[in-house]
Amino acid sequence: MGSILNRYVFRETVLMWVAVTGVLLVVLLTDQFARVLDDAAGAELPKDAIFAVMGLSSIQYLTILVPIGIFLAIILALSRLYRDSEMAALMACGISNTSLYRPIMALAVVLAAGVSWLAIDAGPAAQREVKTIFDEARKTADLGLLEPGRFISFGREQVTIYAEGVSESGELSNVFVQLRDRDKVTVVVAKRAAQRNDPEAGAKVLTFYDGQRYEGVPGAQEFLIVEFAEHGIPFAVSQSSARNLKPEAMSINELVDRNDVEAQAEIQWRLSAPVTLLILALIAVPLSRTQPRQGRYSGLATAILIYVIYNNLLGAAKVWLEKDALPSWLGLWWVHVVFFLFALMLLQHQNRYLNRWFGSAGKNSSGNHKEQTVADR
């Protein structure tokens, strides 16, 4: 019977995990799709790279979604067994709730191995590829995208360009350009403009002819006004430091070679993903216990609260480690120890509760049997 139970619990949990993770992934990708479309509309991203960026983003999201997905899936799958009194029937047959850990942890170990690969290798590689796509888009940004009589923005609306006309050679006529740099705004108005490459500066330069430049802070009374016959502005700087990556996008070998507090924090953060998944799976089993009359989703609020606290503590520990406020040997591991002890406490509490409940039920049943025997005599 044990093998049948293991397969049954394993199958129910896998199906629930696929459903939960799929829903969460669709929600996140919908929001990401809106941002990617905004980048494409602003000429920061080629339109043919939209789905590539979406696919790479999904790889990064799975590092986060797989642990929370299996956590919620275990609670939903097992709570249904309690609600439908299937767990009561199993326990009446001598099968304890701790036997549920065999199929649950088997699934958790498999998923933890996958999350390890996502967090350590695939996720950062996807982030590097997304950065490469955007860097190439910036280097190949071209005013050929500009349509006469329409505004177009570059750099998340940091640069806005308008031209009344565009010749076949790409020269613009009656040009308006607005550049934002924090609080300062620069406006250039010119009769014509043309694009040229500047290899020394590593940038594409938009050269204006016969115009005026206005520079200042909106709301201030003082503005700098300059009239010019020729004036050049770089508008698409090539990324000469393409390998200047954030720690989140570095490979594990680069982090080990770097070996500073930020690198150590990032390494521990990546290793925390599979550890978090395993500990959440341990917590989910006792947390899934519900009364038959309780709803299927009665434990979700508590589960989400536990996950939020767990994830926020990991984030805080990572920041403290980056600021050298924690020793590297302690790092993020103390958070995992706390929640592992919490999982053991929940399991011990549940076993004590079940033993008390079934023990009292057994005594009552034995007492009733004795009374019936005496009455028969």
C-alpha positions, -999 to +999 in steps of 0.1 A: +000+000+000+029+023+007+040+024-030+005+031-041+002+060-016+036+073-027+026+073-064-007+089-056+007+117-035+035+123-060+012+125-089-013+149-072+015+172-060+032+173-095-001+182-112-008+209-086+028+222-089+025+225-127-008+244-124+004+268-097+038+275-113+022+279-147-003+305-134+023+325-116+046+324-146+018+337-169+011+366-145+048+376-143+053+372-181+022+394-188+037+422-168+071+416-185+055+416-219+041+451-213+076+464-204+092+447-234+067+462-257+074+496-242+111+491-248+104+480-284+082+511-290+110+533-276+135+518-301+155+502-273+148+467-284+144+453-319+109+440-325+122+406-337+139+402-303+107+405-282+100+368-279+137+360-272+137+384-243+104+369-230+119+334-232+150+344-214+130+363-187+109+331-181+142+313-172+150+339-147+115+339-132+115+301-127+143+304-102+118+322-080+086+305-090+097+268-086+102+271-048+070+290-041+052+269-066+060+236-049+054+251-015+018+261-024+013+229-044+021+206-015-003+226+008-031+225-018-027+188-027-024+175+009-051+198+023-075+182-002-067+148+013-075+161+048-107+179+036-120+148+018-112+126+049-087+106+029-059+112+054-082+101+082-088+068+064-051+064+058-042+070+094-070+046+105-051+020+084-019+027+104-002+051+079+012+081+097+013+116+082+052+114+083+050+088+055+039+117+032+075+130+034+088+102+012+070+112-021+071+149-012+108+150-005+116+129-035+099+155-057+115+183-038+150+169-043+144+166-081+131+202-083+159+214-060+185+200-085+167+218-113+166+251-093+203+247-085+210+247-123+187+276-129+201+297-101+238+290-106+241+287-144+210+292-165+195+322-148+226+344-149+234+333-184+199+344-195+204+377-178+237+382-196+220+374-229+193+399-223+219+425-216+237+416-248+205+420-268+198+455-253+235+465-258+233+455-294+201+474-298+217+506-284+247+502-307+226+497-338+200+524-329+193+543-361+173+573-370+158+553-399+132+543-373+121+579-372+088+586-391+081+621-403+057+640-381+059+616-352+078+616-319+101+588-310+118+582-277+152+565-269+165+554-235+132+551-217+121+586-229+154+602-218+158+613-255+128+624-276+132+633-313+108+648-338+114+657-374+090+672-399+107+654-428+132+626-435+151+624-468+161+592-485+196+597-473+184+599-437+188+637-433+162+652-410+145+686-415+129+709-390+142+689-360+132+690-324+152+670-297+146+669-260+172+653-236+166+646-199+194+643-174+179+640-139+164+675-133+181+692-162+164+694-196+181+702-229+161+712-260+176+715-294+158+730-324+174+730-358+166+734-395+182+701-404+202+672-388+222+642-399+236+611-382+272+601-383+294+576-365+323+587-342+346+557-337+369+576-313+340+584-290+324+551-295+290+567-302+266+577-329+264+615-331+234+635-343+248+667-359+224+697-361+228+726-384+215+762-380+196+760-347+193+769-311+200+749-278+181+756-246+194+742-214+181+745-178+159+731-150+121+733-155+106+759-132+138+778-128+142+813-142+176+809-157+181+791-190+212+788-211+204+797-248+230+790-275+227+796-312+249+775-335+257+768-371+267+732-363+262+712-331+267+675-324+251+653-297+259+617-290+226+597-288+236+560-289+267+552-270+282+518-277+288+496-247+326+493-247+324+478-212+300+451-221+316+428-196+311+452-168+283+430-154+264+432-122+270+403-098+235+389-106+246+383-142+281+370-136+290+334-140+298+314-109+335+313-119+336+350-122+321+354-088+346+330-073+375+349-089+362+382-078+359+370-041+346+402-025+316+407-002+292+413-031+304+382-049+301+361-017+266+375-011+256+366-047+270+330-044+251+324-012+220+339-027+221+314-056+228+285-033+199+295-012+174+288-039+175+249-037+179+251+001+148+273+004+129+248-018+137+219+005+129+237+037+096+250+023+087+215+014+094+204+050+072+232+063+044+226+038+035+190+050+025+200+086+011+233+074-013+215+050-033+198+079-069+211+078-101+201+094-127+183+071-150+213+072-123+239+064-119+252+029-092+240+006-075+274+006-076+280+044-039+275+048-028+297+019-027+330+038-004+315+064+018+299+038+022+331+018+030+350+050+057+324+059+072+327+024+072+365+024+090+365+058+115+339+047+123+356+014+125+391+030+149+378+057+171+363+030+171+396+011+179+415+043+208+391+051+221+395+015+222+433+019+239+430+053+265+407+039+271+430+010+277+459+035+300+436+055+277+438+085+276+400+087+306+376+086+307+355+054+305+322+073+271+333+088+258+351+057+224+339+047+227+305+064+213+316+097+179+323+080+178+287+067+187+273+101+158+293+117+132+281+092+146+245+094+140+245+131+106+260+125+098+231+102+109+206+129+088+224+155+057+222+132+062+185+126+066+177+162+035+198+171+014+180+145+026+145+156+017+153+192-017+166+182-024+136+160-013+111+186-034+128+212-065+128+190-062+092+177-051+080+212-082+095+228-104+081+200-088+046+205-095+047+242-131+057+237-135+029+212-120+004+237-142+016+265-173+013+244-163-022+234-159-032+271-193-018+281-209-036+252-193-069+264-205-065+300-240-057+288-240-088+266-231-109+297 
